[in-house]
Amino acid sequence: MPARLINLEDGRPNVETAMMRLRLELSTLRRVGVRTVKVIHGYGSSGTGGAIRQAAHSFLNDQLSQRRIKAFCPGESFGPFENRGRNIVDMASDLRNDPDWGRQNDGITIVVL
């Protein structure tokens, strides 16, 4: 089953609104038994990282430390040549079929719930 999508760019929200959406949608998807999620956060219009991307990664680090998620992988590491990419497809092999696998897409993050 392909990863479910959470598009944090939709509607061009501010960081606070985007993080509320991420929190709510991850919680809902976890409750209904979804296993893998692709978060689209963009990489920032300035090309220097993007506030939503940075906030999402910080939030996901907190979720990981609280064991609310099993793993996450930034898009730039989501491929066969990065340990994080290989580890996440070991957890959910269907992710290997994701169109962003191996594309080093800074605008996404993959999450395993």
N, C-alpha and C positions, 0 to 999 in steps of 0.2 A: 504494500500500500504506500503510495507517495506521501511525502511529508505534507502536513497541513500548513497553510500559509497564514502568517500574520503580517500585514502590510502596514508598518508604522509610518510610512511616507504618505499614505492616503489622506488627503485633505490638508496636507502640509501643517501638521500640528506643532505646537511648541514642545519642548522636551518633557515638561510635566504631564501634558496630555498624552503624549506618546507612551510614557512610562506607565501611566494609569491603564492605558489600553493593553500594554504588554502584560502587566500584572493580572488584569481581569481575564484576558484571553488565554494565557497559560494556565490559570487556575481552572477555567472552564474546560479546556481541552484535557487537562489532567483528570478531571472528574469524569469525563465521558470516555476515558480510556485511550485517547490518542497517544501514540508512542513517539512520533517524530514530528518536529515543527521546523519550518523555515521562516525566519524572521527577516523581513525586508526593512532595513533601516536607512539605506543609502550610505554614502561615504562622505557627505558634506559638500556643499556647493563650492567651498574654498579649496577642496581637495586635501585638506589637512586633518581629516579624521571625522569631522561631523559630531555635533553635540549629542544627537540622538544615538548614534552608533556607540559613542563612549559611555553614555548613560546606560544603554542596553547591556553592554559588556559588564559594566559595574554591577548592575542589577543581577545579571546571570551569574556572576562570581558569587554574590551573596546567596543566591538560590542554591548554587552548588555546595557552598559551605554549610548551608542549612539542610542539605540532602533533599531539597524539593525537586531538583532535577538531577539526572544521572551524569550528564555531560553537555558541553556546548563547544562548538568549533567555529571560530570566525571564518568567513568565506575565503579569506586569503590563505588559510591553512587547510581548506577543505579539498584535499586531493591526495593522490597516491604518494607524493614525495614529502609529505609532512607527517610527523608522528600523530598529531592531533587528528588529522584527516583519516589516517589509517585506523586509529583507535575508535573513532566514532562509527565508521562503517563496520568495524568488528562488532559493535553493539547493535547495529541495525543495518544489516547487509543491503536492504532495499535502497539505502541512501546512495549506493554506488551507481544507481540508475538515474539519480537526480541530474537534471541538465547543467547544474552548476558544479558538478564534481570535476575537479581538476582545472577549473577556469579562473581561480584566484580572484573571485568577485568580492571586493571589499565592502560591497553594499548589502551583504547578507550575513546571517549567522544561523547555523544549524543547531538545534536543541534536541536532546533525547530526554524525554520525561520519565 
